[in-house]
Amino acid sequence: MTEDEMRKRLEILRVEHRDLDAAIAALSENPTDQLRVARLKKRKLLLKDQILQLEDALIPDIIA
């Protein structure tokens, strides 16, 4: 994957992560949707892990 492709993928993941925030907030008000909220939170954590991996790949290691 090229650097440009990684940056595009990173932006897509960040947008999806923000969208999940809004969805979780909206669904949290309804106690009957707790299973859906739990699934969205799990998806959000997976996205966060992918975001961190891409960020690590894009930022070069600096040897001090």
Residue, then its C-alpha position, 0 to 999 in steps of 0.5 A: m500500500t502506498e503512502d497516499e493510499m494509507r492516508k486516504r484509508l486513514e481519513i476514511l477510518r477517522v470519518e467512520h470512527r466519528d460517525l460511530d460516536a454519533a450513532i452510539a450517543a443517539l442509541s445510548e438514550n434507548p435502553t432497548d438498543q444496548l446490544r447494538v450499542a455494544r457492537l458499535k463500541k466494539r467496532k469503534l475500538l477495532l477502527k481505533d486500532q486500525i487508525l493507530q496502526l496506519e499512523d504508526a506506519l506513516i510516521p517514521d521512527i526517529i532514532a535519537 
